[in-house]
Amino acid sequence: MLHVLRHPQFRKLYTAQVVALIGTGLLTVALGLLAYQVAGAQAGAVLGTALAIKMVAYVAVAPVVSAFTLRLPRRLVLVSADALRAGIALMLPFVTHTWQIYVLIALLQSASATFTPAFQSLIPSILTEERDYTHGLSLSRLAYDMESLLSPILAAVLLTVISYHSLFVGTAAGFVASALLVVTTRLPRTTAPERSAPLLERITEGARIMLNRPVLRGLLALNLAVAAATALVIVNTVVYVRDRLDGSNVGVALALGCFGFGSMVVALVTPRLLTAIPDRRLMLTGAWLLPPGLLAAAIVPLPGRDTGAMILAVTWVLLGAGTSLINTPSARLLRAESEPHTRTAVFTAQFSLSHACFLLTYPIAGKVGALAGLPTSAIVLAGLATLAATTAARVWPASAATDTEAVSAAGR
């Protein structure tokens, strides 16, 4: 897998992704501490609102910005987004009111919604061999998982010698380093349309392509299954560990680590699996792992604290593995089902529509869990994941998988 890092362009862009993710991880910790300083006991509500703003920015801003920047050089788009993120990170330590947090987070996440799809759509043009591209996707998935595990540890170590305000400087440094790496990378020339279509058509182009192709319609349904499992883990892990199992903050970190471990193991073996198993079968296998995992989460507190902790750990590993079986190969479908001139639009649509699913699953995980209990929340999400997996299997027929593989093989 690591042989793809011998490719100089990919190596620089992958390093840019890693350092930006480290900066984002430091920002997550620092933002929680800032919210507590500004809002005190209402910090949770502030962070919840900031998370909602992030999702809205990802869903609404990404396709609009993509349409406006379609004909601009990718380097300019990426560096500008990184520069904006670095500037906002340096402004956050001076915040004194919650509304300022909301405005700055909206701007920062809008810049991220600009950067990420443009970045992801470049990689297929750099790693043109299917085997290399698959390995690149696995490394990218590993980067996300490692960030979720290591960034909190790094932040904890740094906070022993610096104030949390300085973490924002580390965040800005990550974005600046990312921009410098992009500047020094020879990027492939992107293909812009000869004629500029009307703005509304450009904004909706990627979504229309995804809705019109059976393979990508299946991916849209699978996004909902991923969102159902991920929402339960992100929103309710702390409640499971601290409230239902009477655990500690360390237990919360370990539980989240189990989810990341399951995801990382799958990311490591996915390139080998895809040499023997079609994308459709592998991704649907991941989708069918999620409903039983979510149902298992409904019984976590019942057998007792020790047994419940073991069930939680195994369940979180299972959910991490299931989501990674879907997430890791998904960009292969986007690449195979798009042309060079539509690739940015399709990657942007996937970015936007996949995050739109969280606008449904986050409230179910949070509000239903708080009002009706964690078992009810897990059961509802399990039903949603089952519906999503069933829909994906129906709208993405096995015959369409062969067409996708043929397109992928043509690009090797």
N, C-alpha and C positions, 0 to 999 in steps of 0.2 A: 504493500500500500504506500509506503513512504517513498517509493521510487518516483512518484509524481512530483515530489518536491525538487527533483532535479531539473524540472522545467522552470527556468528563471522567472518567467512572467507569473506563473501560478504561485511560485514560492513567495514572491513579493506580495502578491495580493492575499495569499493565505496568511502571511505574517501580519498584513494590515488588518485582516479580519480578527486575528487573535488579539492584537493589542487594543483594538477598538472594543472587543468584548470584555477585556480586562477593565478598561475604563468604564464600561457600562455597569459591570459588576460592582466596582467601587461606588459608582453613582447610586446604585440601589441601596447600599448600606447607608451612605451619607444622607440620602434623601429621607430615609426613615428617621434618622437622628435629627435632621433639620425640622421635619414635621413635628417631632416631639417638642423641640425647643420653641417652635412658633405656636403650636396648638395644644400642647400638653396632653391631657387625657383624650382629646379629640383627634389625636394623631392618626388613629386607625381610619377615621372618616376621611381625613385629608388624603391619606394614601389610597383609599378606595376610590375617591374622586379622581386622583391623579392617574390611577390605573384605567378608569373609564375614559378619561381624556386620551390616554395613550391608544386605547383600542379604537376610539372614534377617529383619531388622527390616522391610524394605520388603514382604516376602512375607507375614509372619505378623502384623505389628502393624497394618498399614493397614486390612484389613477388620474387625478386632476394634474398633479405635478408631472407625472409621466407624459401626459398629453402635451403639456406646455414645453417640456424639455426634449421632446422627441427628436428634434433636429440639431440639438446641441451636442458638442463632443462629450463623450462619457467621462473623460478626465475632468472637465470643467464641472460637471454635475457632481461627481463624487467628492472632489476637493472642496467645492463650495459647501456641500452638506457637512463635511467634516469640520470645516472652519466655523460654520454656524453652531454646530454642536459644542465645539471647544469654547467658543465665546459665551454661550449660554451657561456652560458648566462653571465658568469663572464668575458669572454673575450670581449664581445661586447662593454663595455664602453671605451675600449682602441682603438677602430676603428678610423682611420683617413682618409680612402679612401673608395669609394663606392665598389670597387672590393672586399675589405675585408668583407663588409656587405654581398655580394653575396656568398662568400665562406662559411662564418660562417652560414648563413641561410640555405644553401644547406646541410651542415653537421647536423644542428639542426633538420631540417625537415626530413632528412633521418632517424635520430634517432626516431623521432615521428612516421614515417612510419613503423618503426620496432616495437615500443612499442604498438601502438593502436590495430592493428589486433591481436597480441599475447594476449593482455589483454582481448579483447572482446571474443576471442575464449575460454578463461578459464571459463567465467561466466556460460555457459550451464552445465559445469561439476560440478559447485558448487551449483547452483540453479536447481536441477534436476526435481523438480515439475513444471509443465507447468504454473500453477497459479503464483508461486513464480517468475519464470523467466519473465513472462509478467510484473509483478510489478517491477522487477528489471530493465527491459528495460525502463519502464516509468520514474523511478527515474533517470536513466542515461540520458534520454532526458531532464528531468527537470534540471539536472546539467549543461548541455550545454546551455540551454536557460537562466538560472540564471546567468551563467558566462558572457554571452553576455550583460546582463543588469547591473550586479553589478560590474564587473571588471573595467569598465571605471569610475564609481563613486568612487570606492576604490582608483583608481590611482589618480583621481582628488584630493581626500582628502589627500593622501600621498604627493602629489606634493606641498601642502601648507606648508609642514614642511621639505621636503627633495628635493634634486635635482633629475632629471629624471634618472641620472646614477644609483642612489640607487634602482630604480625600477628593474634593472637587478639583483640586489642582492635578491630582493623579488622573482623574477622568479626562480633563482637558489635554493632558500630556498624551494619553492614549489616542485621542482623536487627532491631535497634531501629528503624532508618529504615523498614524494611518494615512493622513493626507500626504505626508512626505514620501511614503512608500508608493502611493498611487502616482505621484508626480514623477517618480524615477522609474516607473514601469512602462514599457512599450506596450501600449494597449492596441488590440486589433481595431481596425476601422469598422464602425458600425454602418449598416445599410439603412439609410433613411428613405421614406417613400418619396417618389418623384413629385407627387402632388400632395399638398397639405389638405387632408380631409377636414370637414367641419369639426369644430371643437367637441361637440357631443359625441360624434362618431369616434374620435380619437380617445375620449375618456372611456367609452364603453367597448372599445374594440377587443381588448383582451377577454372581458367577460363574455362577449358574444361568441368568440372563438371557443371558449371553454364550454359554453352551453350547447354549442352546435356539434361537438365531437364526443362520441360515446366514452372514449377513454378518459377524457378530462371531466365529463359529467360524473364518472365514477370517482375520480379524484375529489371532486367537490363534496360528494357524499362522505368519503373517507375523512375529509377535513373535520366534519362534524363529530365523527367517532373519536378522533384525536382530541378535539376540544372537550368532549365530555369527560374523558379520562384525565386530561391535564388539569382541567378546572377543579376536579375533586382533590387532586394532589396539591395544587398550589394554594387553593383557598382553605382547605380543611385539614391539612397535615398537622398544623399547630393545634387545632381543636382535638383531633384524635389523640395526639401524644400528650398534651398538657391536661386536657379535661377528662377524656374518656379513659386514658391509660395511666393518668397521674404521673406522667413522665417529666423530663426536664428539657431545657433548651437544647442541650446536647442531643437528647433523643429526637428532637425536631430535626436537627441537622442530619442525624444518622438516617432518619426516615427519608428525607429528601435525597440523601446520598444513595439509598436503595433504588429510588426511582431513576436517578442518574446512572447508577451502575447497570441496571437492566438495559437502558438505552445505549450505553457505551458498548456493552458486549455485542449487541445486535449490530451496531455501526461497524464494529471490527470485522464481523463475519459476513456482512451483507455482500461485499464484492464476490466472495467465494460462493455464496448461496445463489447469486444471480447468474452464475455460469451454468447452473443446473436447474434452476426454478424460474419460470416466467415471472415478470413483474406483477402481473395480475394475481397469480396464486399466492405469491409471497405477501403482497399487501393485504389481500383479503384474509390471509391467515392472521396477520396482525390485527385486523379489524375484529375477527371472531375471538381473539384472546381478550379483548377489552370488556365485553359484557360480563363474562364470568368473574373477571377481576373486580369489576365494580360491584357485583353482587356479593363477592367475598368481603368487600369493604363494609357491607351492611351488617355483617355479623362480628366485626372486629372486637367490640367491647364485651361480647357475651361470654366467651369461655373463661374469662379472668384476665388479669393484667399481663402475666407472663406469656400465656398462650396467645392472648390478644396481640401482644407486641410482635410475636413471631409471625402470626397471620398477617399483621400489617406489613412487616418487612417483606415477606414473600409476595404479598399482593402488590406492593409498590414496585418490586422488581418486575413482576409480570406486566403491570401497566406500562412501565418504562420500556420494556421489550416490545410490547404491542404497538405503542406509538412510534417507536423507532423503525419498526418494520414497514410502517406507512410513510413516515417522514423522509427516511434516508433515500429511497428510490424515487420519490415523487418528482424531483427535478429531471430525471430521465424521461418521464412522460412529457413534461413541459417542453423539453428539448426536441423530442421525437415528433411532437404534435404541433410544432411551430416552425415558421420560416425565419431566416435571419432578420427580415424587416419587421416581423411581428413578435419577435422573441421578447423584447423588453415589455411590450404590452401584455403578453401572456404571463410572464413572470410577475408583473405588477398585479395582474388580476388575481393570481394565486395568492400572493402576499395579502392583498386586500380582503378577498373573500374568505380565506382561511381564518383571518383574525376576526371577521364578522361573526363567525360561529361562537367566539368567546362572549360576544354580547348577549348570547342566549345562555351559554353554559355557566358563566360566572355567576349570574343571579340565581340560577338553579342551585349551584353548589353552595352559595352563601346564604341567600334568603330562605330557601327551602330547608337547608340544614339548620338555620337558626330557629325557624318557626315550627318545623315539623320533626326535626331531629336528623342526625347524620344518616341513620339507616334509610329513611325515606328519601333523602337527597341522593344517596348512592343508588337506590333502586330506580328512581326517576332517570338518573343519568345512564344507568344500565339499559333501560328501555330505549332511551334516545340513541345510544350506541348501537343497539340491536337494529333499530330502524335504519340507521345510517349504513350499517354493514349490509343489510338486506337490500337497500336501495342501490348501493354501489354494485352488488353482484348482479342486479337486474339491469341497470342502465349501462354497465360495462360488460357486455357479453364476451364469452371466451373467444369468439371469432374475431373480435376487435383487438384482442391482445396480440394475435398473429400479425395484424397490420402494423401495430406499434413496433413490434420487434423487427419487422422488415424495414421500417423507416430508420430505426436505430442502426441496423446492420449496414444500411446504405451509407451512413455517416462514418463508418469505421475506416 
